[in-house]
């Protein structure tokens, strides 16, 4: 009896869980698409084509106190 009840609940829950994942993915995709279209419809930035060309840039890039971890392993 208990096994049949668990199986029934599992069979009822699985399609709901799959639908939930698909629905959330659809909402995320729709939101990303709207943002992308809005970005493409923005007017051109005139400052991209105006200004002086920099022949060379000198400087240092420093990163300190950074830890990268993956699966409990530090790099």
C-alpha positions in Angstrom: 0.0 0.0 0.0 2.8 2.4 1.0 4.8 1.6 -2.2 1.8 2.2 -4.3 1.2 5.6 -2.7 4.8 6.6 -3.1 4.7 5.6 -6.7 1.5 7.5 -7.3 3.0 10.6 -5.7 6.2 10.2 -7.7 4.2 9.8 -11.0 2.1 12.8 -10.2 5.0 15.0 -9.1 7.5 14.3 -11.9 5.5 16.0 -14.8 4.8 19.0 -12.5 8.5 19.3 -11.7 9.5 19.0 -15.4 6.9 21.6 -16.3 8.2 23.9 -13.6 11.7 23.7 -14.9 10.6 24.4 -18.4 8.4 27.3 -17.4 11.2 28.9 -15.4 13.6 28.5 -18.3 11.0 30.0 -20.7 10.6 33.1 -18.4 14.4 33.5 -18.2 14.8 33.2 -21.9 12.0 35.7 -22.5 13.5 38.2 -20.1 16.9 37.8 -21.7 15.5 38.2 -25.2 13.6 41.4 -24.3 16.8 42.9 -22.8 18.8 41.8 -25.9 16.2 43.4 -28.3 16.2 46.6 -26.2 20.0 46.7 -26.4 19.9 46.3 -30.2 17.3 49.1 -30.5 19.4 51.7 -28.6 20.8 54.6 -30.6 24.4 54.5 -31.6 27.0 55.9 -29.1 28.7 58.7 -31.0 31.6 58.7 -28.6 32.7 55.4 -30.0 33.8 57.2 -33.2 35.1 60.5 -31.8 38.3 61.0 -29.9 42.0 60.5 -30.1 43.7 57.2 -30.8 45.9 56.0 -28.0 49.1 54.6 -29.5 50.3 52.8 -26.4 49.1 52.3 -22.9 51.5 51.3 -20.1 50.5 50.1 -16.7 50.1 47.1 -14.5 47.1 45.0 -13.6 47.3 43.6 -10.1 45.0 41.0 -8.5 45.4 40.4 -4.8 43.7 38.3 -2.1 41.8 36.2 -4.7 40.9 32.6 -4.1 39.4 30.4 -6.8 37.8 27.2 -5.5 36.1 24.3 -7.4 34.7 21.2 -5.7 36.5 22.1 -2.5 39.9 22.3 -4.2 41.7 25.7 -4.1 43.8 26.8 -7.0 
